[in-house]
Amino acid sequence: MKKLLLLVAIGVTSLTFGSAVQAAGISIELGDRPYYNHGPRYYEGDWEMIWIPGHWSDHGHHWIHGHYRRGEHRRHNDRVRADIRLDDRR
């Protein structure tokens, strides 16, 4: 009787432990993601958005995650302006 009870207990424990192990997952991430959604640079309206990688703060107290920062304003070269000469031929 004791052997049967011990065998049933081991069977129930192995079924419970097996499903718990299958449900668990391990995920290790080191550092910051190289880009989030758009790659190293993209345009939002007339502004260029530039990826700034993650880095330590100026004082080294905390980690600043990578983020996009607004860069230069997009130049609209298709508009003709009288004060700018595009061709230097004389």
VENCOR-V239417 format. One line per field, one symbol per residue. ss: DSSP state (a for helix, b for strand, c for the rest). Layout:
# VENCOR-V239417
ss=???
This chain:
# VENCOR-V239417
ss=caaaaaaaaaaaaaaaaaaaaaacccccccccccccccccbbbbccbbbbbbccbbccccccbbccbbbbbbbccccccccccccccccc
